[in-house]
Amino acid sequence: MLRRCLRLRWRPLAAGSATALVRQVALLSLPLCAQRAIDDGITRGDLGVTAWWAVAVVAVSAVQWAGLAGWQWWANTADAQAGAYLRTRLAERLAGLGDGDVPGGRGDLALRATRDVDLVRIWVHGLPTWVVIATTFAFVLPALAALAPLLLWVTLACLPPLVLVNVWFPRRFEPALDALSVAHAARADAVADLLAAASSVRGLGGGQVLVRRHHAASAAVAAATMRAARVSAAWSAAGPLIPRLAIVAGVGFGGTAVLNGDLTVGGLVAFTSWMVTVTIAVRVAVDRFADRGQARVAARRIAEILAARPALPDPPDPVPLPERGTLEFDGVLALPDGRPGGRVSVEVRPGEIVAVTGPTGSGKSVLLRLLARRTTACSGAVRYGGVELTAAGAEECARRLVLVPQRPVLVSGTIGDNLRLGRDLADAELTRACHAAAVDLPLDAEAGERGGALSGGQVQRLALARALLARPSVLLLDDVTSALDPLIERRLLAGLRAWSPGMTIVFATHREAVAAAADRVLDLTGSREEVRHG
C-alpha cells in the first residue's frame, strides 16, 4: 500500500525532494558564510569583507526561503493527492461490497477513512525530509573533516548510538500503535452506537449502558495512548540527546583548539551551528520514523478494506439481464439464524404483484435479499428472464432489481436531494414519484442526518419514491408499509399500481391490506405453497 502511494506520487515527491535539497544546502552554507565573516572580516577589522559576507548571507537566505517554499508546496501536493487516492479507492471498494462484507463496525470504518488515511498522508508529506537529513550528514561530515579532524571524530562517535536508538525504539513503538488503533476502532464503534441508539433505549436504562461502554472504550484509548506516548517520549528525548552531547564535547575540544591556535573562532561557531542542525535533523528523523510506524499500521487497516471482496463476486463475463422477464426461484432458503428453511417455489411474471407472508423469522427478508442478489440460498437458483443472477453483474442486478429494505437509510440534505441522489431529474418527476409513494413533504424540506427529521413511515415512503424514480424492472419491498396507517397504505398501494403497470413487485408483508391488493400471495408457513386470488 505505501509503495503504491510512492509510485503514484513520485513526480510531486521528486520535485519536493529537489527543492528540499536546495533549501538544506543553502541552510548549511550559512555557517560557512558566518565563519568567513568572523575570521576574514570581524577578527581582522575589515569592514568591507564583513559587509560582503553579510550580503552573501542575505542571498543564501533568499535561496533557502525559495527552496523551503517549493519543498512545502510539493509535499502538500503529494500528501493531498495520496489522501484523495486512498479515499477514492475506499469509496469505490465499499460501493461494491454488501452487508457483512466489510470488517468492523460503522465507527471503525469511518476511522479508517479519516484518521488512518491522514496518518498515511502525514508520512507522504514527510518523505522529502529524508533528503534533508541525508544532505545534512553528507555536507557536515566532509566540512568538519576540512575544519578540524578532531571535531569530525567527535561527530562520528555519536552515530553508533543514534543507529542503536533508531533500531531499538521502533520495535516497541509499532506494537503500541497497533494496540492504539484497535482501541480507537472500539471507541469509534461505541460513539456510533451511542449517537444512533441512546435516545431509543434511554427509558430502558440502556442509555447509561451505552455511556459506560463509551467511557470504557475511551479509557482503553487513553491507556493505549499513554503506552505509545511513553515509547515516543523516550525515543524523542534519546535521539537528539546524543548529538547534543557531541556539541558539549566538541565545544570543549574546539575551545581548547582555539586557545592553542589550531582552530579559528569562526570555525568553532560553524561547528556549533552545524551540530545544532544535526541535532534538529536527528529529532526530525525520529519523528519521521514514528510517522512511518503509524503509516504502516494505518496502511494495513486500509488494505484490509481494499482486500475485502463481496460474498457474491461478479462473474468473469457478466451476462446482461433483459428489461422485462419472469423472476423465478426454486430452492431452500437459509433462515436468518443460519438454519435451512423449507423449500420455496416462486415465479413472478412481469407486471404482477406478489405478497410474501409468514411469521417473523420465516425468511421473508431473506427471500427478498436472495431475489435481489444480495445473499445466497441453501440450495437452488434465482433466474430473471431465464438468466441466473449469479451469471449477471452485481451492478446490473441492482439496476434491474431494486430492493427497498424495512429500515432504509437516507442521506443528509433535503427531500429533493434524497430523491435525486445526483441524478438529473426534474421537480415534476420527483413530485409524481412522491404522489405514487404517498409522500406529502416539500422537496426543499430537510431530511436531517440519516432521516432523523422524519418519522419512520416518512422514511419508508421516501425510500420507496426514490426507488420508483430508478424505473426498475422488479421492485422488492420489505414491509415498507409497517409504519403506515390504513388510509395512507391504501393510497400507496394504488400509487404503485398506477406508477408502472409492467413493473414486477414482490412485497414482503404482514399487513392484510397488502395481501388483499396483491395478485398472488406466497405464504412461507406450512407447506409454503402459493395461494392464488381469483
Secondary structure, 3 states (H helix, E strand, C coil): CHHHHHHHCHHHHHHHHHHHHHHHHHHHHHHHHHHHHHHHHHCCCCHHHHHHHHHHHHHHHHHHHHHHHHHHHHHHHHHHHHHHHHHHHHHHHHHCCCCCCCCCCHHHHHHHHHHHHHHHHHHHHHCCHHHHHHHHHHHHHHHHHHHCHHHHHHHHHCHHHHHHHHHHCHHHHHHHHHHHHHHHHHHHHHHHHHHHHHHHHHHHCHHHHHHHHHHHHHHHHHHHHHHHHHHHHHHHHHHHHHHHHHHHHHHHHHHHHHHHCCCCHHHHHHHHHHHHHHHHHHHHHHHHHHHHHHHHHHHHHHHHHHCCCCCCCCCCCCCCCCCCCCEEEEEEEECCCCCEEEEEEEEECCCCEEEEECCCCCCHHHHHHHHCCCCCCCEEEEEECCEEHHHCCHHHHHHHEEEECCCCCCCCCEHHHHHHCCCCCCHHHHHHHHHHCCCCCCCCCECCHHHCCCCHHHHHHHHHHHHHHCCCCEEEEECCCCCCCHHHHHHHHHHHHHHCCCCEEEEECCCHHHHHHCCEEEECCCCCCEEECC
